[in-house]
Amino acid sequence: MCACENPVNRIARLLLDRAGALTATGVVAAVFIASNQDRQELLMLARGAIAEQRDHCLRDGLFASDRCPDLVVARPKTGTEG
């Protein structure tokens, strides 16, 4: 969400525009209702926005170390999460 809603992130601006959304929640909704081709484009843009902003989001966003305990951030996925 941090990356997809950051207007400074150039790919996020493209993603929000292409999805016709103002928030990451709107992007998710657009992905669900999009055709296969549009869905792929939106997902590629979302991945790009996340990659472009990963460091910023880890430092200042929802997953910032001061907001998220290290155990939660570093815990490996086991495939059994609820």
Beta strands, then each sheet from edge to edge (+ up, - down):
end
